[in-house]
């Protein structure tokens, strides 16, 4: 999977997690809460790894010089 596909997958995964959270939050989720927590921790590690790999492979650009009034 190339980096753009990984970032797209990350965005879709994040959206999916947020939507699930919004749907399940008002409901009685006492039995689902531990399962969601475990799933979110696993995804968090995968997301961190993807972001780390992406940022490590992306060359850093120097910040542009900003001239006041220019």
GIUR-V456962 format. One record per pair of residues at least 24 apart in sequence whose C-alpha atoms are under 10 Angstrom apart, sorted by the first residue. I is the first residue (numbers start at 1). J is the second residue. Records with the same first field share a line. If there is no record, write none. Layout:
# GIUR-V456962
I=J / J
This chain:
# GIUR-V456962
2=54
3=50 / 51 / 53 / 54 / 57 / 58
4=54
6=47 / 50 / 51 / 54
7=47 / 50 / 51 / 54
9=47 / 50
10=43 / 46 / 47 / 48 / 50 / 51
11=47
13=43 / 47
14=40 / 43 / 44 / 47
17=43
